[in-house]
Amino acid sequence: MKIKLDFITNSSSTAYVVMMPDNFNIVESLAKISNQSIYQDDLYEYCDDDKAKFIEQISENISNLLNGEELWGYDTPCFCTTQEILEKEDFIIAMVNISSDGGGQIIPANKETIKKLQQRFENNENKT
């Protein structure tokens, strides 16, 4: 498990704190969201409907996260699909929303999410 002490942000001024296993399966996760419009939009916009290229880009985004790198919405291809996968897999621990007028909102992790992630990591460690 890797711990990232910075934020992963997108252009709407929301920072996400994520935690994910090293052996995350991108293809299975993409299958779970393939009928959603964000998937279709990113597939078309960034990869010209080439699914192999799309999977490669999402895999690169996930690999970057696992290597402790930040993803920025304005310069990361397929950022929205990557974000959607993290949400569907319950890998987002907490969020911070910051508005342009200086207001903000902090959304903390809840115990249920942390327990799920802990069980996933323990199960993954037992498999190796």
MDTraj code that builds the backbone (N, CA, C; nanometers):
import mdtraj as md
import numpy as np

residues = "MET LYS ILE LYS LEU ASP PHE ILE THR ASN SER SER SER THR ALA TYR VAL VAL MET MET PRO ASP ASN PHE ASN ILE VAL GLU SER LEU ALA LYS ILE SER ASN GLN SER ILE TYR GLN ASP ASP LEU TYR GLU TYR CYS ASP ASP ASP LYS ALA LYS PHE ILE GLU GLN ILE SER GLU ASN ILE SER ASN LEU LEU ASN GLY GLU GLU LEU TRP GLY TYR ASP THR PRO CYS PHE CYS THR THR GLN GLU ILE LEU GLU LYS GLU ASP PHE ILE ILE ALA MET VAL ASN ILE SER SER ASP GLY GLY GLY GLN ILE ILE PRO ALA ASN LYS GLU THR ILE LYS LYS LEU GLN GLN ARG PHE GLU ASN ASN GLU ASN LYS THR".split()
xyz = np.array([
    [0.0844, -0.1175, 0.0000],
    [0.0000, 0.0000, 0.0000],
    [0.0891, 0.1241, 0.0000],
    [0.0466, 0.2239, -0.0785],
    [0.1175, 0.3506, -0.0809],
    [0.0287, 0.4565, -0.0184],
    [0.0888, 0.5500, 0.0484],
    [0.0151, 0.6602, 0.1090],
    [0.0597, 0.7894, 0.0419],
    [-0.0343, 0.8647, -0.0095],
    [-0.0064, 0.9920, -0.0747],
    [-0.0463, 1.1028, 0.0203],
    [0.0437, 1.1936, 0.0479],
    [0.0167, 1.2996, 0.1441],
    [-0.0234, 1.4307, 0.0779],
    [-0.0409, 1.4313, -0.0538],
    [-0.0867, 1.5485, -0.1256],
    [-0.2287, 1.5235, -0.1751],
    [-0.2845, 1.6204, -0.2477],
    [-0.4181, 1.6066, -0.3015],
    [-0.4133, 1.5702, -0.4488],
    [-0.5148, 1.4988, -0.4948],
    [-0.5377, 1.4749, -0.6358],
    [-0.6566, 1.5635, -0.6694],
    [-0.6378, 1.6609, -0.7572],
    [-0.7436, 1.7588, -0.7794],
    [-0.7905, 1.7607, -0.9234],
    [-0.9083, 1.8162, -0.9434],
    [-0.9566, 1.8414, -1.0785],
    [-0.9867, 1.9904, -1.0919],
    [-1.0272, 2.0317, -1.2106],
    [-1.0424, 2.1747, -1.2366],
    [-1.1614, 2.2365, -1.1641],
    [-1.2465, 2.1590, -1.1031],
    [-1.3599, 2.2170, -1.0316],
    [-1.3265, 2.2441, -0.8855],
    [-1.2000, 2.2445, -0.8525],
    [-1.1526, 2.2767, -0.7182],
    [-1.1970, 2.1768, -0.6123],
    [-1.1933, 2.0522, -0.6465],
    [-1.2206, 1.9460, -0.5511],
    [-1.0961, 1.8607, -0.5405],
    [-1.0524, 1.8387, -0.4191],
    [-0.9359, 1.7529, -0.3960],
    [-0.9865, 1.6210, -0.3387],
    [-0.9283, 1.5114, -0.3849],
    [-0.9672, 1.3785, -0.3394],
    [-0.8498, 1.3130, -0.2695],
    [-0.8772, 1.2478, -0.1603],
    [-0.7774, 1.1657, -0.0925],
    [-0.8164, 1.0224, -0.1251],
    [-0.7256, 0.9505, -0.1914],
    [-0.7574, 0.8149, -0.2355],
    [-0.6617, 0.7131, -0.1759],
    [-0.7103, 0.5910, -0.1666],
    [-0.6294, 0.4793, -0.1204],
    [-0.6694, 0.3603, -0.2071],
    [-0.5721, 0.2934, -0.2669],
    [-0.6037, 0.1824, -0.3553],
    [-0.4973, 0.0744, -0.3487],
    [-0.5359, -0.0495, -0.3780],
    [-0.4393, -0.1588, -0.3731],
    [-0.3435, -0.1551, -0.4918],
    [-0.2258, -0.2100, -0.4734],
    [-0.1264, -0.2137, -0.5813],
    [-0.1718, -0.2994, -0.6991],
    [-0.2538, -0.4015, -0.6749],
    [-0.2950, -0.4937, -0.7807],
    [-0.4346, -0.4627, -0.8354],
    [-0.4680, -0.3377, -0.8418],
    [-0.5978, -0.2910, -0.8901],
    [-0.6201, -0.3348, -1.0347],
    [-0.7372, -0.3930, -1.0662],
    [-0.7687, -0.4426, -1.2000],
    [-0.8536, -0.3401, -1.2750],
    [-0.7915, -0.2721, -1.3674],
    [-0.8560, -0.1629, -1.4392],
    [-0.9661, -0.2119, -1.5324],
    [-0.9463, -0.3254, -1.5983],
    [-1.0437, -0.3755, -1.6957],
    [-1.1759, -0.4096, -1.6262],
    [-1.1695, -0.4751, -1.5122],
    [-1.2911, -0.5072, -1.4371],
    [-1.3644, -0.3800, -1.3947],
    [-1.2905, -0.2815, -1.3518],
    [-1.3516, -0.1559, -1.3078],
    [-1.4147, -0.0797, -1.4233],
    [-1.3491, -0.0789, -1.5381],
    [-1.4056, -0.0113, -1.6549],
    [-1.5360, -0.0777, -1.6982],
    [-1.5433, -0.2090, -1.6869],
    [-1.6650, -0.2803, -1.7241],
    [-1.7835, -0.2356, -1.6384],
    [-1.7568, -0.2008, -1.5139],
    [-1.8637, -0.1585, -1.4226],
    [-1.9245, -0.0239, -1.4607],
    [-1.8486, 0.0597, -1.5315],
    [-1.8986, 0.1942, -1.5644],
    [-1.9139, 0.2169, -1.7144],
    [-1.8995, 0.1139, -1.7954],
    [-1.8973, 0.1304, -1.9411],
    [-2.0256, 0.1875, -2.0001],
    [-2.1367, 0.1798, -1.9291],
    [-2.2614, 0.2352, -1.9816],
    [-2.2835, 0.3809, -1.9405],
    [-2.1935, 0.4392, -1.8649],
    [-2.2106, 0.5773, -1.8191],
    [-2.1577, 0.6764, -1.9226],
    [-2.2202, 0.7929, -1.9275],
    [-2.1853, 0.8920, -2.0294],
    [-2.0423, 0.9428, -2.0154],
    [-1.9900, 0.9534, -1.8930],
    [-1.8531, 1.0037, -1.8751],
    [-1.7529, 0.9096, -1.9411],
    [-1.7774, 0.7800, -1.9314],
    [-1.6937, 0.6786, -1.9967],
    [-1.6959, 0.7011, -2.1480],
    [-1.8175, 0.7122, -2.2027],
    [-1.8323, 0.7300, -2.3471],
    [-1.7691, 0.8617, -2.3938],
    [-1.7875, 0.9684, -2.3161],
    [-1.7310, 1.0983, -2.3528],
    [-1.5782, 1.0946, -2.3564],
    [-1.5161, 1.0391, -2.2517],
    [-1.3693, 1.0307, -2.2476],
    [-1.3161, 0.9386, -2.3564],
    [-1.3844, 0.8274, -2.3795],
    [-1.3431, 0.7329, -2.4837],
    [-1.3381, 0.8029, -2.6193],
    [-1.4402, 0.8819, -2.6488],
    [-1.4455, 0.9527, -2.7759],
    [-1.3464, 1.0698, -2.7807],
    [-1.3492, 1.1541, -2.6771],
    [-1.2693, 1.2775, -2.6778],
    [-1.1188, 1.2518, -2.6777],
    [-1.0728, 1.1592, -2.5946],
    [-0.9287, 1.1388, -2.5784],
    [-0.8728, 1.0224, -2.6590],
    [-0.9586, 0.9273, -2.6983],
    [-0.9055, 0.8055, -2.7595],
    [-0.9728, 0.7691, -2.8913],
    [-1.0505, 0.8598, -2.9488],
    [-1.1164, 0.8360, -3.0776],
    [-1.1888, 0.7026, -3.0838],
    [-1.2566, 0.6662, -2.9764],
    [-1.3324, 0.5410, -2.9644],
    [-1.2457, 0.4155, -2.9723],
    [-1.1160, 0.4288, -2.9523],
    [-1.0240, 0.3151, -2.9511],
    [-1.0155, 0.2612, -2.8079],
    [-1.0832, 0.1493, -2.7805],
    [-1.0915, 0.0975, -2.6438],
    [-0.9555, 0.0539, -2.5890],
    [-0.8702, 0.0001, -2.6735],
    [-0.7371, -0.0404, -2.6266],
    [-0.6571, 0.0810, -2.5809],
    [-0.6633, 0.1895, -2.6586],
    [-0.5953, 0.3139, -2.6220],
    [-0.6549, 0.3717, -2.4930],
    [-0.7865, 0.3611, -2.4790],
    [-0.8580, 0.4100, -2.3614],
    [-0.8128, 0.3346, -2.2363],
    [-0.8094, 0.2030, -2.2430],
    [-0.7654, 0.1208, -2.1301],
    [-0.6206, 0.1531, -2.0955],
    [-0.5384, 0.1740, -2.1973],
    [-0.3977, 0.2101, -2.1754],
    [-0.3866, 0.3442, -2.1014],
    [-0.4679, 0.4417, -2.1388],
    [-0.4633, 0.5737, -2.0743],
    [-0.5099, 0.5666, -1.9295],
    [-0.6199, 0.4967, -1.9053],
    [-0.6693, 0.4821, -1.7680],
    [-0.5660, 0.4073, -1.6843],
    [-0.5071, 0.3039, -1.7417],
    [-0.4031, 0.2271, -1.6708],
    [-0.2852, 0.3162, -1.6349],
    [-0.2479, 0.4042, -1.7262],
    [-0.1387, 0.4985, -1.6981],
    [-0.1759, 0.5926, -1.5830],
    [-0.3003, 0.6415, -1.5832],
    [-0.3455, 0.7291, -1.4747],
    [-0.3380, 0.6567, -1.3401],
    [-0.3872, 0.5333, -1.3351],
    [-0.3856, 0.4548, -1.2113],
    [-0.2420, 0.4249, -1.1702],
    [-0.1588, 0.3903, -1.2656],
    [-0.0175, 0.3640, -1.2367],
    [0.0497, 0.4873, -1.1773],
    [0.0194, 0.6039, -1.2332],
    [0.0751, 0.7286, -1.1799],
    [0.0327, 0.7500, -1.0347],
    [-0.0937, 0.7228, -1.0048],
    [-0.1411, 0.7358, -0.8670],
    [-0.0683, 0.6382, -0.7751],
    [-0.0544, 0.5137, -0.8205],
    [0.0129, 0.4129, -0.7390],
    [0.1602, 0.4475, -0.7160],
    [0.2179, 0.5239, -0.8081],
    [0.3567, 0.5683, -0.7936],
    [0.3685, 0.6986, -0.7156],
    [0.2560, 0.7446, -0.6593],
    [0.2592, 0.8642, -0.5757],
    [0.2508, 0.9952, -0.6517],
    [0.2166, 0.9904, -0.7799],
    [0.2050, 1.1126, -0.8595],
    [0.0643, 1.1695, -0.8490],
    [0.0533, 1.2990, -0.8686],
    [-0.0755, 1.3672, -0.8671],
    [-0.1377, 1.3646, -1.0053],
    [-0.2697, 1.3662, -1.0097],
    [-0.3422, 1.3821, -1.1357],
    [-0.4146, 1.5154, -1.1304],
    [-0.4007, 1.5934, -1.2368],
    [-0.4685, 1.7228, -1.2461],
    [-0.5684, 1.7159, -1.3599],
    [-0.6932, 1.7546, -1.3326],
    [-0.8007, 1.7440, -1.4303],
    [-0.7745, 1.8144, -1.5610],
    [-0.7100, 1.9289, -1.5573],
    [-0.6917, 2.0055, -1.6800],
    [-0.5823, 1.9521, -1.7710],
    [-0.4947, 1.8645, -1.7236],
    [-0.3919, 1.8120, -1.8132],
    [-0.3772, 1.6594, -1.8060],
    [-0.4788, 1.5901, -1.7554],
    [-0.4767, 1.4450, -1.7485],
    [-0.5854, 1.3896, -1.8401],
    [-0.5469, 1.3258, -1.9521],
    [-0.6481, 1.2638, -2.0384],
    [-0.7283, 1.1597, -1.9592],
    [-0.8564, 1.1545, -1.9834],
    [-0.9474, 1.0567, -1.9207],
    [-0.9557, 1.0742, -1.7696],
    [-0.9328, 1.1950, -1.7218],
    [-0.9386, 1.2220, -1.5779],
    [-1.0759, 1.1872, -1.5200],
    [-1.1828, 1.2270, -1.5881],
    [-1.3174, 1.2064, -1.5340],
    [-1.3507, 1.0586, -1.5201],
    [-1.3099, 0.9768, -1.6167],
    [-1.3331, 0.8329, -1.6058],
    [-1.2504, 0.7750, -1.4923],
    [-1.1270, 0.8207, -1.4773],
    [-1.0419, 0.7748, -1.3668],
    [-1.1086, 0.8088, -1.2338],
    [-1.1591, 0.9298, -1.2215],
    [-1.2285, 0.9725, -1.0999],
    [-1.3510, 0.8849, -1.0749],
    [-1.4271, 0.8575, -1.1790],
    [-1.5479, 0.7755, -1.1653],
    [-1.5133, 0.6340, -1.1172],
    [-1.4064, 0.5779, -1.1681],
    [-1.3620, 0.4448, -1.1242],
    [-1.3272, 0.4482, -0.9754],
    [-1.2525, 0.5488, -0.9355],
    [-1.2144, 0.5605, -0.7940],
    [-1.3371, 0.5711, -0.7039],
    [-1.4385, 0.6431, -0.7509],
    [-1.5622, 0.6549, -0.6739],
    [-1.6375, 0.5223, -0.6679],
    [-1.6524, 0.4549, -0.7826],
    [-1.7265, 0.3280, -0.7877],
    [-1.6590, 0.2189, -0.7052],
    [-1.5276, 0.2216, -0.6991],
    [-1.4532, 0.1199, -0.6242],
    [-1.4369, 0.1570, -0.4763],
    [-1.4951, 0.2694, -0.4363],
    [-1.4846, 0.3180, -0.2975],
    [-1.3398, 0.3415, -0.2551],
    [-1.2574, 0.3923, -0.3456],
    [-1.1178, 0.4227, -0.3145],
    [-1.0999, 0.5659, -0.2677],
    [-1.2044, 0.6480, -0.2784],
    [-1.1955, 0.7857, -0.2329],
    [-1.2239, 0.7881, -0.0837],
    [-1.1259, 0.8299, -0.0073],
    [-1.1378, 0.8324, 0.1378],
    [-1.2053, 0.9614, 0.1837],
    [-1.1687, 1.0739, 0.1240],
    [-1.2242, 1.2030, 0.1635],
    [-1.2121, 1.3011, 0.0478],
    [-1.2913, 1.4098, 0.0549],
    [-1.2862, 1.5146, -0.0464],
    [-1.2824, 1.6503, 0.0218],
    [-1.2253, 1.7477, -0.0481],
    [-1.2290, 1.8861, -0.0041],
    [-1.2780, 1.9680, -0.1227],
    [-1.3920, 2.0356, -0.1073],
    [-1.4460, 2.1227, -0.2120],
    [-1.4143, 2.2670, -0.1764],
    [-1.3582, 2.3409, -0.2722],
    [-1.3225, 2.4807, -0.2485],
    [-1.3823, 2.5642, -0.3611],
    [-1.4632, 2.6629, -0.3251],
    [-1.5245, 2.7477, -0.4261],
    [-1.4363, 2.8680, -0.4563],
    [-1.4638, 2.9339, -0.5687],
    [-1.3837, 3.0490, -0.6092],
    [-1.4042, 3.1702, -0.5189],
    [-1.5121, 3.1728, -0.4420],
    [-1.5362, 3.2867, -0.3540],
    [-1.4699, 3.2698, -0.2170],
    [-1.3852, 3.1683, -0.2041],
    [-1.3132, 3.1483, -0.0793],
    [-1.3813, 3.0529, 0.0167],
    [-1.5056, 3.0136, -0.0154],
    [-1.5758, 2.9182, 0.0696],
    [-1.5246, 2.7780, 0.0445],
    [-1.5523, 2.6889, 0.1340],
    [-1.5069, 2.5526, 0.1151],
    [-1.5894, 2.4542, 0.1943],
    [-1.5703, 2.3301, 0.1622],
    [-1.6399, 2.2225, 0.2309],
    [-1.5436, 2.1052, 0.2418],
    [-1.5325, 2.0486, 0.3602],
    [-1.4495, 1.9304, 0.3804],
    [-1.5419, 1.8130, 0.4072],
    [-1.5265, 1.7084, 0.3304],
    [-1.6087, 1.5888, 0.3462],
    [-1.5185, 1.4783, 0.3986],
    [-1.5362, 1.4413, 0.5257],
    [-1.4439, 1.3442, 0.5853],
    [-1.4728, 1.2007, 0.5436],
    [-1.3754, 1.1172, 0.5674],
    [-1.3940, 0.9738, 0.5466],
    [-1.4905, 0.9222, 0.6512],
    [-1.5693, 0.8240, 0.6132],
    [-1.6558, 0.7636, 0.7138],
    [-1.5994, 0.6264, 0.7519],
    [-1.6386, 0.5785, 0.8656],
    [-1.5846, 0.4533, 0.9192],
    [-1.6115, 0.3356, 0.8268],
    [-1.7278, 0.3340, 0.7639],
    [-1.7633, 0.2230, 0.6754],
    [-1.6666, 0.2138, 0.5569],
    [-1.6360, 0.3279, 0.4949],
    [-1.5427, 0.3295, 0.3820],
    [-1.4045, 0.2827, 0.4251],
    [-1.3576, 0.3297, 0.5386],
    [-1.2256, 0.2913, 0.5875],
    [-1.2209, 0.1416, 0.6181],
    [-1.3272, 0.0873, 0.6771],
    [-1.3316, -0.0565, 0.7067],
    [-1.3285, -0.1392, 0.5782],
    [-1.4051, -0.0971, 0.4764],
    [-1.4061, -0.1676, 0.3482],
    [-1.2666, -0.1701, 0.2872],
    [-1.2008, -0.0549, 0.2877],
    [-1.0664, -0.0471, 0.2314],
    [-0.9681, -0.1326, 0.3105],
    [-0.9786, -0.1299, 0.4405],
    [-0.8904, -0.2101, 0.5242],
    [-0.9090, -0.3586, 0.4940],
    [-1.0331, -0.4036, 0.4808],
    [-1.0599, -0.5437, 0.4489],
    [-1.0047, -0.5805, 0.3119],
    [-1.0202, -0.4905, 0.2135],
    [-0.9659, -0.5160, 0.0796],
    [-0.8151, -0.5347, 0.0835],
    [-0.7479, -0.4460, 0.1548],
    [-0.6024, -0.4540, 0.1620],
    [-0.5582, -0.5797, 0.2355],
    [-0.6284, -0.6153, 0.3412],
    [-0.5945, -0.7375, 0.4138],
    [-0.6158, -0.8597, 0.3262],
    [-0.7262, -0.8624, 0.2488],
    [-0.7518, -0.9730, 0.1578],
    [-0.6455, -0.9824, 0.0499],
    [-0.6031, -0.8687, -0.0031],
    [-0.4997, -0.8675, -0.1058],
    [-0.3654, -0.9146, -0.0511],
    [-0.3342, -0.8777, 0.0716],
    [-0.2086, -0.9220, 0.1337],
    [-0.2096, -1.0714, 0.1568],
    [-0.3250, -1.1282, 0.1910],
    [-0.3357, -1.2715, 0.2144],
    [-0.3240, -1.3528, 0.0866],
    [-0.3546, -1.2907, -0.0295],
    [-0.3446, -1.3594, -0.1588],
    [-0.2012, -1.3754, -0.2041],
    [-0.1125, -1.2869, -0.1584],
    [0.0271, -1.2931, -0.2046],
    [0.1131, -1.3804, -0.1191],
])
top = md.Topology()
chain = top.add_chain()
for i, resn in enumerate(residues, 1):
    res = top.add_residue(resn, chain, resSeq=i)
    for name in ("N", "CA", "C"):
        top.add_atom(name, md.element.get_by_symbol(name[0]), res)
traj = md.Trajectory(xyz[None], top)
